[in-house]
């Protein structure tokens, strides 16, 4: 794979550290995409929904199947990944 540039959100950040290259790599494969405001927060703990989103993209899982988690509301952002 061709090397990807550092994501813009990290390139302009004062917190660029050892995470910029791995984040750029995963972003290049569309495994991660950052937050809606265009930022990446490498020091923030992932939620279960964020982790599930990353894993489903990495493993190329079928996201069209319906799932039911009692603690996830019907309008949660992760429900719209289909």
C-alpha positions, 0 to 999 in steps of 0.5 A: 500500500502507498504511504498515506499522509498524516490525517489533517486533524492530527497534522495541525494538532499540537498533540501529534505523537506516535499515533499519527502514522498508525491513525493515517494507515487505518484511515487509509483503509477506511477502518477508522474515520475520526469524529464528526468534527474531523478530529481524532482523539487517540488518548480517548478511550473507545466506547463499545460502539466505536470499538464495534465499528472499528472491528466491523470495518477491519473484519469486513463484517456484514453490517446489514444484519439487525442486532438488538442491544438493550442499552443502545437506543434506536437512534444511536449513531452506530445503528446508522452504519448500514 
